[in-house]
Protein backbone atom coordinates (compact mmCIF):
# COMPACT_ATOMS: atom_id res chain seq x y z
CA UNK A 1 0.00 0.00 0.00
CA UNK A 2 1.27 3.47 -0.84
CA UNK A 3 1.78 6.13 1.79
CA UNK A 4 0.47 9.69 1.57
CA UNK A 5 1.23 12.53 3.97
CA UNK A 6 -0.88 15.68 3.85
CA UNK A 7 1.02 18.61 5.40
CA UNK A 8 -0.81 21.76 6.41
CA UNK A 9 -0.63 24.65 8.86
CA UNK A 10 -4.27 24.96 9.87
CA UNK A 11 -5.12 28.03 7.79
CA UNK A 12 -8.52 28.15 6.04
CA UNK A 13 -6.96 27.28 2.66
CA UNK A 14 -5.24 24.26 4.21
CA UNK A 15 -8.33 23.02 6.01
CA UNK A 16 -10.46 23.35 2.86
CA UNK A 17 -7.83 21.55 0.77
CA UNK A 18 -7.61 18.76 3.34
CA UNK A 19 -11.35 18.17 3.23
CA UNK A 20 -11.56 18.22 -0.56
CA UNK A 21 -8.43 16.21 -1.35
CA UNK A 22 -8.94 13.54 1.28
CA UNK A 23 -12.51 12.99 0.14
CA UNK A 24 -11.14 11.73 -3.20
CA UNK A 25 -8.18 9.64 -2.08
CA UNK A 26 -8.78 5.90 -2.31
CA UNK A 27 -8.26 4.49 1.18
CA UNK A 28 -7.82 1.00 -0.27
CA UNK A 29 -4.69 2.22 -2.13
CA UNK A 30 -3.26 4.85 0.21
CA UNK A 31 -2.42 4.96 3.87
CA UNK A 32 -2.88 8.70 4.54
CA UNK A 33 -1.47 10.68 7.45
CA UNK A 34 -2.44 14.27 8.24
CA UNK A 35 0.34 16.45 9.69
CA UNK A 36 -0.59 19.86 11.10
CA UNK A 37 2.76 21.65 11.11
CA UNK A 38 1.42 24.35 13.42
CA UNK A 39 1.02 21.82 16.21
CA UNK A 40 3.63 19.26 15.08
CA UNK A 41 6.47 21.73 14.60
CA UNK A 42 9.00 18.93 15.06
CA UNK A 43 7.90 17.61 11.63
CA UNK A 44 8.76 20.76 9.64
CA UNK A 45 12.24 19.43 8.84
CA UNK A 46 10.69 16.17 7.63
CA UNK A 47 8.38 18.13 5.30
CA UNK A 48 11.33 20.12 3.96
CA UNK A 49 13.34 16.95 3.38
CA UNK A 50 10.39 15.53 1.43
CA UNK A 51 10.47 18.58 -0.86
CA UNK A 52 7.55 20.52 0.56
CA UNK A 53 7.98 24.24 -0.05
CA UNK A 54 4.54 25.48 0.90
CA UNK A 55 1.39 24.17 2.51
CA UNK A 56 -1.00 22.63 1.89
CA UNK A 57 0.96 19.87 0.22
CA UNK A 58 0.42 16.19 -0.35
CA UNK A 59 3.36 13.79 -0.56
CA UNK A 60 2.60 10.41 -2.14
CA UNK A 61 5.42 7.89 -2.35
CA UNK A 62 8.02 10.66 -2.37
CA UNK A 63 6.25 12.84 -4.95
CA UNK A 64 5.21 16.30 -3.72
CA UNK A 65 1.98 17.91 -4.87
CA UNK A 66 1.58 21.51 -3.77
CA UNK A 67 -2.09 22.41 -3.50
CA UNK A 68 -3.11 26.04 -3.86
CA UNK A 69 -0.97 28.29 -1.66
CA UNK A 70 -1.58 28.80 2.02
CA UNK A 71 1.87 29.58 3.42
CA UNK A 72 5.52 28.95 2.67
CA UNK A 73 7.41 26.64 5.01
CA UNK A 74 9.52 29.67 5.95
CA UNK A 75 6.33 31.38 7.20
CA UNK A 76 5.30 28.22 9.06
CA UNK A 77 8.70 28.15 10.81
CA UNK A 78 8.20 31.73 12.02
CA UNK A 79 4.67 31.04 13.27
PDB file with SEQRES, HELIX, SHEET and CRYST1 records, atoms N, CA, C and O in Angstrom:
SEQRES   1 A   79  UNK UNK UNK UNK UNK UNK UNK UNK UNK UNK UNK UNK UNK          
SEQRES   2 A   79  UNK UNK UNK UNK UNK UNK UNK UNK UNK UNK UNK UNK UNK          
SEQRES   3 A   79  UNK UNK UNK UNK UNK UNK UNK UNK UNK UNK UNK UNK UNK          
SEQRES   4 A   79  UNK UNK UNK UNK UNK UNK UNK UNK UNK UNK UNK UNK UNK          
SEQRES   5 A   79  UNK UNK UNK UNK UNK UNK UNK UNK UNK UNK UNK UNK UNK          
SEQRES   6 A   79  UNK UNK UNK UNK UNK UNK UNK UNK UNK UNK UNK UNK UNK          
SEQRES   7 A   79  UNK                                                          
HELIX    1 AA1 UNK A   12  UNK A   24  1                                  13    
HELIX    2 AA2 UNK A   41  UNK A   43  5                                   3    
HELIX    3 AA3 UNK A   44  UNK A   50  1                                   7    
HELIX    4 AA4 UNK A   73  UNK A   78  1                                   6    
SHEET    1 AA1 4 UNK A  30  UNK A  36  0                                        
SHEET    2 AA1 4 UNK A   2  UNK A   8  1                                        
SHEET    3 AA1 4 UNK A  54  UNK A  60 -1                                        
SHEET    4 AA1 4 UNK A  63  UNK A  72 -1                                        
CRYST1    1.000    1.000    1.000  90.00  90.00  90.00 P 1           1          
ATOM      1  N   UNK A   1       0.851  -1.177   0.000  1.00  0.00           N  
ATOM      2  CA  UNK A   1       0.000   0.000   0.000  1.00  0.00           C  
ATOM      3  C   UNK A   1       0.894   1.237   0.000  1.00  0.00           C  
ATOM      4  O   UNK A   1       1.907   1.277   0.698  1.00  0.00           O  
ATOM      5  N   UNK A   2       0.523   2.223  -0.768  1.00  0.00           N  
ATOM      6  CA  UNK A   2       1.270   3.472  -0.842  1.00  0.00           C  
ATOM      7  C   UNK A   2       0.987   4.335   0.375  1.00  0.00           C  
ATOM      8  O   UNK A   2      -0.044   4.197   1.033  1.00  0.00           O  
ATOM      9  N   UNK A   3       1.930   5.232   0.661  1.00  0.00           N  
ATOM     10  CA  UNK A   3       1.776   6.135   1.794  1.00  0.00           C  
ATOM     11  C   UNK A   3       1.622   7.563   1.288  1.00  0.00           C  
ATOM     12  O   UNK A   3       2.338   7.999   0.386  1.00  0.00           O  
ATOM     13  N   UNK A   4       0.681   8.278   1.882  1.00  0.00           N  
ATOM     14  CA  UNK A   4       0.474   9.692   1.574  1.00  0.00           C  
ATOM     15  C   UNK A   4       0.548  10.475   2.877  1.00  0.00           C  
ATOM     16  O   UNK A   4       0.035  10.037   3.907  1.00  0.00           O  
ATOM     17  N   UNK A   5       1.191  11.638   2.820  1.00  0.00           N  
ATOM     18  CA  UNK A   5       1.232  12.534   3.974  1.00  0.00           C  
ATOM     19  C   UNK A   5       0.715  13.889   3.504  1.00  0.00           C  
ATOM     20  O   UNK A   5       1.246  14.469   2.557  1.00  0.00           O  
ATOM     21  N   UNK A   6      -0.309  14.381   4.160  1.00  0.00           N  
ATOM     22  CA  UNK A   6      -0.879  15.685   3.853  1.00  0.00           C  
ATOM     23  C   UNK A   6      -0.379  16.658   4.913  1.00  0.00           C  
ATOM     24  O   UNK A   6      -0.746  16.558   6.084  1.00  0.00           O  
ATOM     25  N   UNK A   7       0.468  17.605   4.490  1.00  0.00           N  
ATOM     26  CA  UNK A   7       1.023  18.611   5.402  1.00  0.00           C  
ATOM     27  C   UNK A   7       0.209  19.892   5.283  1.00  0.00           C  
ATOM     28  O   UNK A   7      -0.116  20.336   4.182  1.00  0.00           O  
ATOM     29  N   UNK A   8      -0.115  20.475   6.424  1.00  0.00           N  
ATOM     30  CA  UNK A   8      -0.805  21.761   6.408  1.00  0.00           C  
ATOM     31  C   UNK A   8      -0.484  22.535   7.672  1.00  0.00           C  
ATOM     32  O   UNK A   8       0.150  22.017   8.592  1.00  0.00           O  
ATOM     33  N   UNK A   9      -0.932  23.788   7.705  1.00  0.00           N  
ATOM     34  CA  UNK A   9      -0.633  24.648   8.857  1.00  0.00           C  
ATOM     35  C   UNK A   9      -1.894  25.132   9.566  1.00  0.00           C  
ATOM     36  O   UNK A   9      -1.818  25.975  10.460  1.00  0.00           O  
ATOM     37  N   UNK A  10      -3.043  24.608   9.177  1.00  0.00           N  
ATOM     38  CA  UNK A  10      -4.275  24.955   9.870  1.00  0.00           C  
ATOM     39  C   UNK A  10      -4.998  26.181   9.353  1.00  0.00           C  
ATOM     40  O   UNK A  10      -6.053  26.538   9.877  1.00  0.00           O  
ATOM     41  N   UNK A  11      -4.453  26.838   8.330  1.00  0.00           N  
ATOM     42  CA  UNK A  11      -5.122  28.028   7.789  1.00  0.00           C  
ATOM     43  C   UNK A  11      -6.389  27.599   7.035  1.00  0.00           C  
ATOM     44  O   UNK A  11      -6.535  26.420   6.710  1.00  0.00           O  
ATOM     45  N   UNK A  12      -7.291  28.519   6.756  1.00  0.00           N  
ATOM     46  CA  UNK A  12      -8.521  28.152   6.045  1.00  0.00           C  
ATOM     47  C   UNK A  12      -8.269  27.476   4.695  1.00  0.00           C  
ATOM     48  O   UNK A  12      -8.990  26.544   4.340  1.00  0.00           O  
ATOM     49  N   UNK A  13      -7.274  27.918   3.944  1.00  0.00           N  
ATOM     50  CA  UNK A  13      -6.957  27.280   2.662  1.00  0.00           C  
ATOM     51  C   UNK A  13      -6.538  25.833   2.892  1.00  0.00           C  
ATOM     52  O   UNK A  13      -6.956  24.936   2.158  1.00  0.00           O  
ATOM     53  N   UNK A  14      -5.717  25.607   3.904  1.00  0.00           N  
ATOM     54  CA  UNK A  14      -5.240  24.260   4.208  1.00  0.00           C  
ATOM     55  C   UNK A  14      -6.381  23.338   4.635  1.00  0.00           C  
ATOM     56  O   UNK A  14      -6.470  22.198   4.179  1.00  0.00           O  
ATOM     57  N   UNK A  15      -7.230  23.828   5.492  1.00  0.00           N  
ATOM     58  CA  UNK A  15      -8.335  23.016   6.005  1.00  0.00           C  
ATOM     59  C   UNK A  15      -9.288  22.655   4.866  1.00  0.00           C  
ATOM     60  O   UNK A  15      -9.748  21.516   4.775  1.00  0.00           O  
ATOM     61  N   UNK A  16      -9.582  23.616   4.006  1.00  0.00           N  
ATOM     62  CA  UNK A  16     -10.457  23.346   2.864  1.00  0.00           C  
ATOM     63  C   UNK A  16      -9.816  22.323   1.936  1.00  0.00           C  
ATOM     64  O   UNK A  16     -10.482  21.388   1.490  1.00  0.00           O  
ATOM     65  N   UNK A  17      -8.531  22.491   1.643  1.00  0.00           N  
ATOM     66  CA  UNK A  17      -7.829  21.546   0.770  1.00  0.00           C  
ATOM     67  C   UNK A  17      -7.822  20.148   1.382  1.00  0.00           C  
ATOM     68  O   UNK A  17      -8.018  19.158   0.677  1.00  0.00           O  
ATOM     69  N   UNK A  18      -7.601  20.069   2.663  1.00  0.00           N  
ATOM     70  CA  UNK A  18      -7.608  18.761   3.342  1.00  0.00           C  
ATOM     71  C   UNK A  18      -8.944  18.063   3.135  1.00  0.00           C  
ATOM     72  O   UNK A  18      -8.983  16.888   2.770  1.00  0.00           O  
ATOM     73  N   UNK A  19     -10.027  18.774   3.364  1.00  0.00           N  
ATOM     74  CA  UNK A  19     -11.350  18.173   3.228  1.00  0.00           C  
ATOM     75  C   UNK A  19     -11.629  17.720   1.802  1.00  0.00           C  
ATOM     76  O   UNK A  19     -12.157  16.629   1.587  1.00  0.00           O  
ATOM     77  N   UNK A  20     -11.280  18.547   0.836  1.00  0.00           N  
ATOM     78  CA  UNK A  20     -11.555  18.219  -0.560  1.00  0.00           C  
ATOM     79  C   UNK A  20     -10.663  17.080  -1.051  1.00  0.00           C  
ATOM     80  O   UNK A  20     -11.154  16.102  -1.615  1.00  0.00           O  
ATOM     81  N   UNK A  21      -9.364  17.207  -0.837  1.00  0.00           N  
ATOM     82  CA  UNK A  21      -8.433  16.207  -1.355  1.00  0.00           C  
ATOM     83  C   UNK A  21      -8.665  14.846  -0.705  1.00  0.00           C  
ATOM     84  O   UNK A  21      -8.727  13.831  -1.398  1.00  0.00           O  
ATOM     85  N   UNK A  22      -8.789  14.821   0.595  1.00  0.00           N  
ATOM     86  CA  UNK A  22      -8.935  13.539   1.277  1.00  0.00           C  
ATOM     87  C   UNK A  22     -10.233  12.827   0.912  1.00  0.00           C  
ATOM     88  O   UNK A  22     -10.309  11.600   0.965  1.00  0.00           O  
ATOM     89  N   UNK A  23     -11.232  13.581   0.549  1.00  0.00           N  
ATOM     90  CA  UNK A  23     -12.508  12.989   0.137  1.00  0.00           C  
ATOM     91  C   UNK A  23     -12.309  12.103  -1.094  1.00  0.00           C  
ATOM     92  O   UNK A  23     -13.034  11.125  -1.277  1.00  0.00           O  
ATOM     93  N   UNK A  24     -11.328  12.441  -1.939  1.00  0.00           N  
ATOM     94  CA  UNK A  24     -11.144  11.733  -3.198  1.00  0.00           C  
ATOM     95  C   UNK A  24     -10.010  10.715  -3.201  1.00  0.00           C  
ATOM     96  O   UNK A  24      -9.833  10.000  -4.187  1.00  0.00           O  
ATOM     97  N   UNK A  25      -9.253  10.636  -2.138  1.00  0.00           N  
ATOM     98  CA  UNK A  25      -8.182   9.639  -2.082  1.00  0.00           C  
ATOM     99  C   UNK A  25      -8.768   8.263  -1.780  1.00  0.00           C  
ATOM    100  O   UNK A  25      -9.646   8.130  -0.928  1.00  0.00           O  
ATOM    101  N   UNK A  26      -8.292   7.268  -2.465  1.00  0.00           N  
ATOM    102  CA  UNK A  26      -8.777   5.904  -2.314  1.00  0.00           C  
ATOM    103  C   UNK A  26      -8.083   5.244  -1.123  1.00  0.00           C  
ATOM    104  O   UNK A  26      -6.899   4.912  -1.190  1.00  0.00           O  
ATOM    105  N   UNK A  27      -8.822   5.060  -0.044  1.00  0.00           N  
ATOM    106  CA  UNK A  27      -8.256   4.494   1.182  1.00  0.00           C  
ATOM    107  C   UNK A  27      -7.788   3.052   1.002  1.00  0.00           C  
ATOM    108  O   UNK A  27      -6.992   2.561   1.802  1.00  0.00           O  
ATOM    109  N   UNK A  28      -8.267   2.371  -0.030  1.00  0.00           N  
ATOM    110  CA  UNK A  28      -7.819   0.999  -0.266  1.00  0.00           C  
ATOM    111  C   UNK A  28      -6.443   0.972  -0.945  1.00  0.00           C  
ATOM    112  O   UNK A  28      -5.803  -0.078  -1.007  1.00  0.00           O  
ATOM    113  N   UNK A  29      -5.984   2.134  -1.458  1.00  0.00           N  
ATOM    114  CA  UNK A  29      -4.694   2.219  -2.133  1.00  0.00           C  
ATOM    115  C   UNK A  29      -3.675   3.066  -1.382  1.00  0.00           C  
ATOM    116  O   UNK A  29      -2.471   2.939  -1.603  1.00  0.00           O  
ATOM    117  N   UNK A  30      -4.157   3.929  -0.496  1.00  0.00           N  
ATOM    118  CA  UNK A  30      -3.262   4.855   0.206  1.00  0.00           C  
ATOM    119  C   UNK A  30      -3.477   4.816   1.705  1.00  0.00           C  
ATOM    120  O   UNK A  30      -4.611   4.823   2.183  1.00  0.00           O  
ATOM    121  N   UNK A  31      -2.390   4.776   2.432  1.00  0.00           N  
ATOM    122  CA  UNK A  31      -2.416   4.963   3.873  1.00  0.00           C  
ATOM    123  C   UNK A  31      -2.074   6.437   4.077  1.00  0.00           C  
ATOM    124  O   UNK A  31      -0.928   6.836   3.871  1.00  0.00           O  
ATOM    125  N   UNK A  32      -3.054   7.252   4.481  1.00  0.00           N  
ATOM    126  CA  UNK A  32      -2.884   8.700   4.544  1.00  0.00           C  
ATOM    127  C   UNK A  32      -2.714   9.191   5.975  1.00  0.00           C  
ATOM    128  O   UNK A  32      -3.458   8.804   6.876  1.00  0.00           O  
ATOM    129  N   UNK A  33      -1.724  10.047   6.159  1.00  0.00           N  
ATOM    130  CA  UNK A  33      -1.471  10.682   7.453  1.00  0.00           C  
ATOM    131  C   UNK A  33      -1.623  12.185   7.280  1.00  0.00           C  
ATOM    132  O   UNK A  33      -1.143  12.754   6.300  1.00  0.00           O  
ATOM    133  N   UNK A  34      -2.285  12.823   8.223  1.00  0.00           N  
ATOM    134  CA  UNK A  34      -2.442  14.271   8.235  1.00  0.00           C  
ATOM    135  C   UNK A  34      -1.446  14.840   9.234  1.00  0.00           C  
ATOM    136  O   UNK A  34      -1.392  14.397  10.382  1.00  0.00           O  
ATOM    137  N   UNK A  35      -0.651  15.827   8.800  1.00  0.00           N  
ATOM    138  CA  UNK A  35       0.336  16.448   9.685  1.00  0.00           C  
ATOM    139  C   UNK A  35       0.072  17.946   9.720  1.00  0.00           C  
ATOM    140  O   UNK A  35       0.254  18.646   8.723  1.00  0.00           O  
ATOM    141  N   UNK A  36      -0.356  18.426  10.874  1.00  0.00           N  
ATOM    142  CA  UNK A  36      -0.592  19.861  11.100  1.00  0.00           C  
ATOM    143  C   UNK A  36       0.722  20.441  11.618  1.00  0.00           C  
ATOM    144  O   UNK A  36       1.085  20.249  12.779  1.00  0.00           O  
ATOM    145  N   UNK A  37       1.429  21.151  10.741  1.00  0.00           N  
ATOM    146  CA  UNK A  37       2.758  21.653  11.110  1.00  0.00           C  
ATOM    147  C   UNK A  37       2.708  22.768  12.145  1.00  0.00           C  
ATOM    148  O   UNK A  37       3.732  23.104  12.739  1.00  0.00           O  
ATOM    149  N   UNK A  38       1.545  23.340  12.366  1.00  0.00           N  
ATOM    150  CA  UNK A  38       1.417  24.348  13.419  1.00  0.00           C  
ATOM    151  C   UNK A  38       1.487  23.729  14.801  1.00  0.00           C  
ATOM    152  O   UNK A  38       1.971  24.350  15.747  1.00  0.00           O  
ATOM    153  N   UNK A  39       0.999  22.497  14.913  1.00  0.00           N  
ATOM    154  CA  UNK A  39       1.018  21.821  16.207  1.00  0.00           C  
ATOM    155  C   UNK A  39       2.099  20.743  16.282  1.00  0.00           C  
ATOM    156  O   UNK A  39       2.509  20.350  17.374  1.00  0.00           O  
ATOM    157  N   UNK A  40       2.560  20.267  15.128  1.00  0.00           N  
ATOM    158  CA  UNK A  40       3.628  19.265  15.082  1.00  0.00           C  
ATOM    159  C   UNK A  40       4.872  19.911  14.470  1.00  0.00           C  
ATOM    160  O   UNK A  40       5.369  19.476  13.432  1.00  0.00           O  
ATOM    161  N   UNK A  41       5.353  20.943  15.128  1.00  0.00           N  
ATOM    162  CA  UNK A  41       6.468  21.726  14.603  1.00  0.00           C  
ATOM    163  C   UNK A  41       7.736  20.886  14.424  1.00  0.00           C  
ATOM    164  O   UNK A  41       8.593  21.219  13.606  1.00  0.00           O  
ATOM    165  N   UNK A  42       7.850  19.817  15.175  1.00  0.00           N  
ATOM    166  CA  UNK A  42       8.997  18.928  15.055  1.00  0.00           C  
ATOM    167  C   UNK A  42       9.017  18.180  13.717  1.00  0.00           C  
ATOM    168  O   UNK A  42       9.993  17.493  13.414  1.00  0.00           O  
ATOM    169  N   UNK A  43       7.960  18.302  12.919  1.00  0.00           N  
ATOM    170  CA  UNK A  43       7.898  17.605  11.629  1.00  0.00           C  
ATOM    171  C   UNK A  43       8.166  18.528  10.443  1.00  0.00           C  
ATOM    172  O   UNK A  43       8.092  18.095   9.293  1.00  0.00           O  
ATOM    173  N   UNK A  44       8.480  19.812  10.717  1.00  0.00           N  
ATOM    174  CA  UNK A  44       8.761  20.758   9.638  1.00  0.00           C  
ATOM    175  C   UNK A  44       9.985  20.313   8.840  1.00  0.00           C  
ATOM    176  O   UNK A  44       9.972  20.360   7.610  1.00  0.00           O  
ATOM    177  N   UNK A  45      11.029  19.886   9.523  1.00  0.00           N  
ATOM    178  CA  UNK A  45      12.241  19.431   8.841  1.00  0.00           C  
ATOM    179  C   UNK A  45      11.946  18.227   7.947  1.00  0.00           C  
ATOM    180  O   UNK A  45      12.481  18.118   6.844  1.00  0.00           O  
ATOM    181  N   UNK A  46      11.107  17.342   8.422  1.00  0.00           N  
ATOM    182  CA  UNK A  46      10.690  16.173   7.633  1.00  0.00           C  
ATOM    183  C   UNK A  46       9.999  16.631   6.341  1.00  0.00           C  
ATOM    184  O   UNK A  46      10.280  16.114   5.260  1.00  0.00           O  
ATOM    185  N   UNK A  47       9.096  17.605   6.471  1.00  0.00           N  
ATOM    186  CA  UNK A  47       8.382  18.127   5.299  1.00  0.00           C  
ATOM    187  C   UNK A  47       9.373  18.738   4.310  1.00  0.00           C  
ATOM    188  O   UNK A  47       9.283  18.505   3.105  1.00  0.00           O  
ATOM    189  N   UNK A  48      10.311  19.516   4.826  1.00  0.00           N  
ATOM    190  CA  UNK A  48      11.332  20.124   3.963  1.00  0.00           C  
ATOM    191  C   UNK A  48      12.142  19.050   3.240  1.00  0.00           C  
ATOM    192  O   UNK A  48      12.391  19.155   2.039  1.00  0.00           O  
ATOM    193  N   UNK A  49      12.544  18.038   3.965  1.00  0.00           N  
ATOM    194  CA  UNK A  49      13.337  16.954   3.377  1.00  0.00           C  
ATOM    195  C   UNK A  49      12.568  16.217   2.282  1.00  0.00           C  
ATOM    196  O   UNK A  49      13.154  15.695   1.335  1.00  0.00           O  
ATOM    197  N   UNK A  50      11.241  16.187   2.433  1.00  0.00           N  
ATOM    198  CA  UNK A  50      10.395  15.529   1.431  1.00  0.00           C  
ATOM    199  C   UNK A  50      10.214  16.397   0.189  1.00  0.00           C  
ATOM    200  O   UNK A  50       9.729  15.920  -0.837  1.00  0.00           O  
ATOM    201  N   UNK A  51      10.604  17.682   0.277  1.00  0.00           N  
ATOM    202  CA  UNK A  51      10.473  18.583  -0.862  1.00  0.00           C  
ATOM    203  C   UNK A  51       9.331  19.568  -0.768  1.00  0.00           C  
ATOM    204  O   UNK A  51       9.063  20.305  -1.718  1.00  0.00           O  
ATOM    205  N   UNK A  52       8.651  19.590   0.374  1.00  0.00           N  
ATOM    206  CA  UNK A  52       7.547  20.520   0.562  1.00  0.00           C  
ATOM    207  C   UNK A  52       8.105  21.936   0.690  1.00  0.00           C  
ATOM    208  O   UNK A  52       9.008  22.185   1.489  1.00  0.00           O  
ATOM    209  N   UNK A  53       7.563  22.853  -0.098  1.00  0.00           N  
ATOM    210  CA  UNK A  53       7.984  24.244  -0.052  1.00  0.00           C  
ATOM    211  C   UNK A  53       6.902  25.155   0.494  1.00  0.00           C  
ATOM    212  O   UNK A  53       7.186  26.239   1.004  1.00  0.00           O  
ATOM    213  N   UNK A  54       5.661  24.708   0.383  1.00  0.00           N  
ATOM    214  CA  UNK A  54       4.540  25.479   0.904  1.00  0.00           C  
ATOM    215  C   UNK A  54       3.428  24.507   1.287  1.00  0.00           C  
ATOM    216  O   UNK A  54       3.403  23.358   0.844  1.00  0.00           O  
ATOM    217  N   UNK A  55       2.534  24.982   2.099  1.00  0.00           N  
ATOM    218  CA  UNK A  55       1.393  24.167   2.505  1.00  0.00           C  
ATOM    219  C   UNK A  55       0.111  24.843   2.039  1.00  0.00           C  
ATOM    220  O   UNK A  55       0.054  26.070   1.954  1.00  0.00           O  
ATOM    221  N   UNK A  56      -0.893  24.074   1.745  1.00  0.00           N  
ATOM    222  CA  UNK A  56      -1.001  22.629   1.892  1.00  0.00           C  
ATOM    223  C   UNK A  56      -0.230  21.890   0.803  1.00  0.00           C  
ATOM    224  O   UNK A  56      -0.080  22.370  -0.321  1.00  0.00           O  
ATOM    225  N   UNK A  57       0.246  20.718   1.171  1.00  0.00           N  
ATOM    226  CA  UNK A  57       0.960  19.867   0.221  1.00  0.00           C  
ATOM    227  C   UNK A  57       0.684  18.403   0.552  1.00  0.00           C  
ATOM    228  O   UNK A  57       0.512  18.023   1.710  1.00  0.00           O  
ATOM    229  N   UNK A  58       0.650  17.614  -0.485  1.00  0.00           N  
ATOM    230  CA  UNK A  58       0.420  16.189  -0.353  1.00  0.00           C  
ATOM    231  C   UNK A  58       1.642  15.474  -0.911  1.00  0.00           C  
ATOM    232  O   UNK A  58       2.058  15.734  -2.039  1.00  0.00           O  
ATOM    233  N   UNK A  59       2.213  14.575  -0.121  1.00  0.00           N  
ATOM    234  CA  UNK A  59       3.360  13.785  -0.560  1.00  0.00           C  
ATOM    235  C   UNK A  59       2.894  12.339  -0.675  1.00  0.00           C  
ATOM    236  O   UNK A  59       2.458  11.729   0.302  1.00  0.00           O  
ATOM    237  N   UNK A  60       2.995  11.803  -1.895  1.00  0.00           N  
ATOM    238  CA  UNK A  60       2.599  10.408  -2.136  1.00  0.00           C  
ATOM    239  C   UNK A  60       3.815   9.677  -2.683  1.00  0.00           C  
ATOM    240  O   UNK A  60       4.321  10.002  -3.757  1.00  0.00           O  
ATOM    241  N   UNK A  61       4.271   8.694  -1.936  1.00  0.00           N  
ATOM    242  CA  UNK A  61       5.423   7.887  -2.346  1.00  0.00           C  
ATOM    243  C   UNK A  61       6.595   8.749  -2.811  1.00  0.00           C  
ATOM    244  O   UNK A  61       7.232   8.447  -3.820  1.00  0.00           O  
ATOM    245  N   UNK A  62       6.876   9.816  -2.076  1.00  0.00           N  
ATOM    246  CA  UNK A  62       8.021  10.661  -2.372  1.00  0.00           C  
ATOM    247  C   UNK A  62       7.770  11.757  -3.392  1.00  0.00           C  
ATOM    248  O   UNK A  62       8.656  12.578  -3.628  1.00  0.00           O  
ATOM    249  N   UNK A  63       6.607  11.798  -3.999  1.00  0.00           N  
ATOM    250  CA  UNK A  63       6.253  12.843  -4.955  1.00  0.00           C  
ATOM    251  C   UNK A  63       5.444  13.922  -4.247  1.00  0.00           C  
ATOM    252  O   UNK A  63       4.459  13.627  -3.571  1.00  0.00           O  
ATOM    253  N   UNK A  64       5.867  15.182  -4.409  1.00  0.00           N  
ATOM    254  CA  UNK A  64       5.215  16.298  -3.718  1.00  0.00           C  
ATOM    255  C   UNK A  64       4.229  16.984  -4.654  1.00  0.00           C  
ATOM    256  O   UNK A  64       4.550  17.308  -5.797  1.00  0.00           O  
ATOM    257  N   UNK A  65       3.024  17.197  -4.142  1.00  0.00           N  
ATOM    258  CA  UNK A  65       1.981  17.914  -4.873  1.00  0.00           C  
ATOM    259  C   UNK A  65       1.570  19.111  -4.027  1.00  0.00           C  
ATOM    260  O   UNK A  65       0.920  18.964  -2.992  1.00  0.00           O  
ATOM    261  N   UNK A  66       1.958  20.292  -4.482  1.00  0.00           N  
ATOM    262  CA  UNK A  66       1.581  21.514  -3.773  1.00  0.00           C  
ATOM    263  C   UNK A  66       0.171  21.894  -4.209  1.00  0.00           C  
ATOM    264  O   UNK A  66      -0.128  21.955  -5.401  1.00  0.00           O  
ATOM    265  N   UNK A  67      -0.682  22.146  -3.238  1.00  0.00           N  
ATOM    266  CA  UNK A  67      -2.095  22.407  -3.505  1.00  0.00           C  
ATOM    267  C   UNK A  67      -2.396  23.849  -3.127  1.00  0.00           C  
ATOM    268  O   UNK A  67      -2.258  24.238  -1.967  1.00  0.00           O  
ATOM    269  N   UNK A  68      -2.810  24.640  -4.115  1.00  0.00           N  
ATOM    270  CA  UNK A  68      -3.114  26.044  -3.858  1.00  0.00           C  
ATOM    271  C   UNK A  68      -1.897  26.678  -3.191  1.00  0.00           C  
ATOM    272  O   UNK A  68      -0.772  26.236  -3.425  1.00  0.00           O  
ATOM    273  N   UNK A  69      -2.092  27.676  -2.388  1.00  0.00           N  
ATOM    274  CA  UNK A  69      -0.972  28.285  -1.661  1.00  0.00           C  
ATOM    275  C   UNK A  69      -1.516  28.903  -0.383  1.00  0.00           C  
ATOM    276  O   UNK A  69      -2.235  29.902  -0.410  1.00  0.00           O  
ATOM    277  N   UNK A  70      -1.160  28.293   0.724  1.00  0.00           N  
ATOM    278  CA  UNK A  70      -1.585  28.801   2.017  1.00  0.00           C  
ATOM    279  C   UNK A  70      -0.467  29.567   2.693  1.00  0.00           C  
ATOM    280  O   UNK A  70      -0.661  30.700   3.133  1.00  0.00           O  
ATOM    281  N   UNK A  71       0.710  28.948   2.777  1.00  0.00           N  
ATOM    282  CA  UNK A  71       1.865  29.581   3.424  1.00  0.00           C  
ATOM    283  C   UNK A  71       3.131  28.850   3.017  1.00  0.00           C  
ATOM    284  O   UNK A  71       3.112  27.642   2.781  1.00  0.00           O  
ATOM    285  N   UNK A  72       4.229  29.584   2.935  1.00  0.00           N  
ATOM    286  CA  UNK A  72       5.522  28.949   2.675  1.00  0.00           C  
ATOM    287  C   UNK A  72       5.979  28.257   3.942  1.00  0.00           C  
ATOM    288  O   UNK A  72       5.519  28.595   5.033  1.00  0.00           O  
ATOM    289  N   UNK A  73       6.875  27.294   3.815  1.00  0.00           N  
ATOM    290  CA  UNK A  73       7.413  26.643   5.013  1.00  0.00           C  
ATOM    291  C   UNK A  73       8.211  27.650   5.846  1.00  0.00           C  
ATOM    292  O   UNK A  73       8.283  27.521   7.068  1.00  0.00           O  
ATOM    293  N   UNK A  74       8.802  28.640   5.201  1.00  0.00           N  
ATOM    294  CA  UNK A  74       9.523  29.669   5.951  1.00  0.00           C  
ATOM    295  C   UNK A  74       8.552  30.425   6.863  1.00  0.00           C  
ATOM    296  O   UNK A  74       8.897  30.739   8.002  1.00  0.00           O  
ATOM    297  N   UNK A  75       7.355  30.717   6.378  1.00  0.00           N  
ATOM    298  CA  UNK A  75       6.334  31.376   7.200  1.00  0.00           C  
ATOM    299  C   UNK A  75       5.866  30.470   8.326  1.00  0.00           C  
ATOM    300  O   UNK A  75       5.629  30.931   9.443  1.00  0.00           O  
ATOM    301  N   UNK A  76       5.733  29.183   8.037  1.00  0.00           N  
ATOM    302  CA  UNK A  76       5.304  28.220   9.065  1.00  0.00           C  
ATOM    303  C   UNK A  76       6.345  28.151  10.175  1.00  0.00           C  
ATOM    304  O   UNK A  76       5.995  28.070  11.353  1.00  0.00           O  
ATOM    305  N   UNK A  77       7.626  28.182   9.802  1.00  0.00           N  
ATOM    306  CA  UNK A  77       8.696  28.145  10.811  1.00  0.00           C  
ATOM    307  C   UNK A  77       8.622  29.339  11.743  1.00  0.00           C  
ATOM    308  O   UNK A  77       8.877  29.207  12.941  1.00  0.00           O  
ATOM    309  N   UNK A  78       8.278  30.503  11.212  1.00  0.00           N  
ATOM    310  CA  UNK A  78       8.197  31.728  12.019  1.00  0.00           C  
ATOM    311  C   UNK A  78       7.011  31.698  12.966  1.00  0.00           C  
ATOM    312  O   UNK A  78       7.062  32.255  14.063  1.00  0.00           O  
ATOM    313  N   UNK A  79       5.924  31.034  12.525  1.00  0.00           N  
ATOM    314  CA  UNK A  79       4.673  31.045  13.273  1.00  0.00           C  
ATOM    315  C   UNK A  79       4.754  30.354  14.552  1.00  0.00           C  
ATOM    316  O   UNK A  79       3.765  30.290  15.283  1.00  0.00           O  
TER     317      UNK A  79                                                      
END                                                                             
